[in-house]
Amino acid sequence: MAETQNVYEIPIGPIHPALKEPIRFTFRVEGERIRGVDIRAGFAHRGIEFMAMKRNLIQTLYLSERICGICSISHPITITLAVERAAGIEVPPRAQYLRVIYSELERIHSHLLWAGVAAHELGFDTLLHLTWKVREQVLDLLEELSGNRIDYALPIYGGVRRDVAPEQIPKVEAMVRYYRGLLDELLDAFLRDPSVEARTRNVGILTPKEADSLCAVGPTARASGLSKDVRQDRPYLVYGELGVKAITPRDYGLEPRGDVYDKAVVRLLEVAQSLDLIETCLYEMPEGEITSFPKIPALLAFLKKAEGEGLGWHEAPRGEVIHYIRLEAGVEEPIVWKVKAPTYSNLMSWVPMFRDQEVADIPIIAASIDPCMCCMDRVHVVRDGSPGTVLKEELLRLSRAKTDRVTRHLSPVPRHGGGL
Amino acid sequence: MTALHLVWQAAAVLVGGGLLGLVYKGFDRKLAARMQSRIGPPLRQPFLDVGKLLVKESIVPKDAVGWLFKAMPFLAVIASFTVLLYLPWGPFPAILRSGGDAILVLYLLAVPAVAMALGGFASGSPLATVGAQREIVMLMSYEFPLAVAVVGVVWRLATLGGGPAFSLGAIAAAPLWTMVGPLGVIGLAILAACLLIVTPAELSKIPFDIPEAETEIAGGLMVEYSGTYLALFYLADAAKTIAMAALVVTLFAPYGIAGLLGLSGAGGQAVDLLFHLVKIFVVMFAAVTTVRVAMARLKIDQVARGFWLQITAVAVAGLVLLVLDRMVVG
């Protein structure tokens, strides 16, 4: 049927109860059917990469932790990997295991957070409250290990800042046991509840082909059946030795459909996977140093002399996160720091997922990629005081100009008002 | 009965019903919170809410159809409180009585929904428009099973010679369960179940809170309402909750316990009234509170299909059983 004048626009956001962070959707709706969507991002842009250019690398590390409250292990781990590669720093084996433990703890709490939010988007508040109640256990453990519920300040260039003490090991084991015992109940509440199934099955479908061509990452891609996981595809830390396999709905005995239900399946199974990884790391972790630079001034002095570029990648709870960093000898600040968060890769998946769905599905589909705007927003264009738009050709030109500046070892920011 | 007496009684029912509605809302919220392992608001929270809304600014959006927008909350309140006047209150007969008040109550119960939908359309917000469309679809979906359940019961009673047809007073006076045969009992049980399923839909509570759907359309119908107008809708909802639960009780469980306890006179009436209120509470707790903590919100097409096909089929089956019972028992 051709689009008629019955198509009207519904704005969702930038501030809306369905959205936990600011972004704007403009839906073209016919009755209850969505015919198209326009997405506008950039409302949570804070200029973090630019701020880093005025700070030394240690300060930048803590800044990276504040990109996002939920990914406050993922970003620091990725930037440390990038800097270690650029400066040629070795990481002691024990520190690598500890980083894996901390990352997997973050994955558990992030996925449980998502599950609660998803339940809330479906109007199932009981499930939200119960999920977030059980999430407290992993937050308590993170507080026990790091001193904080979020923003843990754990990774440092060359290692980690805190060890897991022998007396803390029983607490980690207790947490693993707690969630193992609970997992069946969680799977039952989310995957075998008829009203949840009615709202998530065949809703917000992302076909494997679309997921592949739109470069979806993380659980969003895996729910469509793609075996795509940075921990498996480009192992780092000790993930290669741990033998991580990408989880798809097939692991639950389902043929992947790429709908919201499958995304819940993948995330809940990944909680179980993370529990296994934490347990393995806890027992296989060798004794030894936890950092190659116990003294911060020595680390700073070393980093100041370092020269080179490095790429760090990590499978954050939401998918692949990449940090690029360029260091120059004699300069304390990073010359270039580029962050690519998972939501940036998943953003375009929304377009096919929303197509021909109902207005009622908007919140759960929006939530299904577990979007993180504050991770993602890296630019906001303002022209004459109002939001501007950059079209593809101009964006390409600007990107090339920036790459050119970076490769010629110039500042990524144009000096004389060129470009933007 | 003098006119003054009538006015006095009506005032008692209206004020009492409104207060009771808010008290029950408080229980509903507290119990739901406990089931979700939350502490929940204090029991008097609905009173605080209404009090606060009444002193808040009432904003009428620039794009709204002003008079319609302002009139609809009043219509909703008047309609839902009028229902209270047509319902018997335990040992006390309804204040207003007429031949076909069962039918009248059905229409009055639909009026607040229509008022909310019109108010939504009049508020000039796309979110409210979506909510209003959904409210109308909901209304069309649950109205038929509701009518089947109510009409089935009153019709069967009329065939048994239980007073004037379609009179709620007659139903309250003569509970059907013991008067019909086994087929009739099954039929009545089915209709009672249907009515319990319709109850949360009639009251727009989860899984049927689709017209308001906070996470989807930010309160839908209510999105532009504030201050006094919102307080009126809130009161209408409280009264309608009581009315709907009282209707279920009147149709299917109009029993008193004063006789069992050997009480009579004013004491017996007081006990029976209290028992009636407890029954209303039980119906609300079973059909609204527990259901809304145990389910996710459904989609409008799922609800429409469910009510039009499954629930209607079941309700009609109940009605057929009652008809068969009439043929067998007489």
Interface residues (C-beta under 8 A of the other chain):
Chain A: Y8 E9 I10 P11 H16 P17 A18 V29 G31 E32 A119 H120 E121 L122 G123 F124 D125 T126 L127 H129 L130 K133 D193 S195 V196 A198 R199 E358 V359 A360 D361 I362 P363
Chain B: M35 Q36 S37 R38 P126 L127 V130 Q133 R134 I206 P207 D209 I210 A213 E214 T215 E216 I217 A218 V293 A294 M295 A296 R297 L298 K299 I300 D301 Q302
